[in-house]
């Protein structure tokens, strides 16, 4: 494999980070149709700032609704095609399995991030994971990335051993923090 000219990546959760999710009783739910798939404000502007700094942009998302039979893979792919087109993402990695399968790719396990690290020859310690759930932060920690938590005030508690490097309220604040605190070289 030829080494990428990029050396560092930003891993992004999808629902609640890039696009809106429905929140019921304090719990977020992914959209189940392309018609309900709405990007959050300023998402493209935030990612454009990272792209200008030569970061690889990789979505790492759990999509258990596929395995649970609530949404067809084709519908999810239509959503992802929209993300690729509008946000110019480098890659989208998904775990389509149900919550009880026990696979290595379902966050909080780090499989999606570790495999992307191998495929892109990334220095994971110089990469970032941005998410809105404790499982995103835990996956980043397990993969040895730096972590940013976007607090959407969901009704969930972080396990004791899971702690993000920083907590912000939106993607733009996360990007501000990354650009001010990255130790990447542009060689």
SULPEFEN-V229037 format. One record per residue. N is the residue number from 1. SS is DSSP state (hx for helix, st for strand, lp for the rest). PHI is phi in whole degrees, 0 to 359 (none if undefined). BURIAL is b if it has 24 or more other C-alpha atoms within 12 Angstrom, else e. Layout:
# SULPEFEN-V229037
n = {N	N}
ss = {SS	SS}
phi = {PHI	PHI}
burial = {BURIAL	BURIAL}
This chain:
# SULPEFEN-V229037
n = {1	2	3	4	5	6	7	8	9	10	11	12	13	14	15	16	17	18	19	20	21	22	23	24	25	26	27	28	29	30	31	32	33	34	35	36	37	38	39	40	41	42	43	44	45	46	47	48	49	50	51	52	53	54	55	56	57	58	59	60	61	62	63	64	65	66	67	68	69	70	71	72	73	74	75	76	77	78	79	80	81	82	83	84	85	86	87	88	89	90	91	92	93	94	95	96	97	98	99	100	101	102	103	104	105	106	107	108	109	110	111	112	113	114	115	116	117	118	119	120	121	122	123	124	125	126	127	128	129	130	131	132	133	134	135	136	137	138	139	140	141	142	143	144	145	146	147	148	149	150	151	152	153	154	155	156	157	158	159	160	161	162	163	164	165	166	167	168	169	170	171	172	173	174	175	176	177	178	179	180	181	182	183	184	185	186	187}
ss = {lp	lp	lp	lp	lp	lp	lp	lp	st	st	st	st	lp	lp	st	lp	lp	lp	st	lp	lp	st	st	st	lp	lp	st	st	st	lp	lp	lp	lp	hx	hx	hx	lp	lp	st	lp	lp	lp	hx	hx	hx	hx	hx	hx	hx	hx	hx	hx	lp	lp	lp	st	st	st	st	st	st	st	lp	hx	hx	hx	hx	lp	lp	lp	lp	lp	hx	hx	hx	hx	hx	hx	hx	hx	hx	hx	hx	hx	hx	hx	hx	lp	lp	lp	st	st	st	st	st	lp	lp	lp	lp	lp	lp	lp	lp	lp	lp	lp	lp	lp	lp	lp	hx	hx	hx	hx	hx	hx	hx	hx	hx	hx	lp	lp	lp	hx	hx	hx	lp	st	st	st	st	lp	lp	hx	hx	hx	hx	hx	hx	hx	hx	hx	lp	lp	lp	st	st	st	st	st	lp	lp	lp	lp	lp	lp	lp	lp	lp	lp	lp	lp	lp	lp	lp	st	st	st	lp	lp	hx	hx	hx	hx	hx	hx	hx	hx	hx	hx	hx	lp	lp	lp	lp	lp	lp}
phi = {none	281	293	294	289	275	244	226	230	247	267	235	292	267	289	92	248	262	231	290	232	277	246	234	53	78	245	278	231	290	296	248	210	299	297	266	271	237	292	288	303	67	299	298	299	296	290	299	296	291	298	299	270	71	280	282	248	234	278	233	225	278	229	293	298	294	296	278	80	271	213	276	303	296	294	297	295	297	297	291	297	296	300	300	290	279	251	54	289	279	197	228	248	233	254	268	279	296	298	263	286	81	287	278	269	277	298	272	289	267	306	300	287	296	295	296	300	292	298	259	52	269	270	301	293	258	262	232	244	247	210	246	227	299	295	294	296	297	296	299	299	294	274	72	273	279	230	230	253	267	278	258	61	290	271	212	248	287	299	304	273	252	214	288	296	210	243	228	253	198	296	300	294	298	296	304	295	300	294	277	234	278	247	248	253	257	288}
burial = {e	e	e	e	e	b	b	b	b	b	b	b	b	b	b	b	b	b	b	b	b	e	e	e	e	e	e	e	b	b	b	b	e	b	e	e	b	b	b	e	e	e	b	b	e	b	b	e	b	b	b	e	b	b	b	b	b	b	b	b	b	b	b	b	b	b	e	e	e	e	e	e	b	e	e	b	e	e	b	b	e	e	b	e	e	e	b	b	b	b	b	b	b	b	b	b	b	e	e	e	e	e	e	b	b	b	b	b	b	b	b	b	b	b	e	b	b	e	e	b	e	b	b	b	b	b	b	b	b	b	b	b	b	b	b	b	b	b	b	b	b	b	b	b	b	b	b	b	b	b	b	b	e	e	e	e	e	e	e	e	e	e	b	b	b	b	b	b	e	b	b	b	b	b	b	e	b	b	b	e	e	b	e	b	e	e	e}
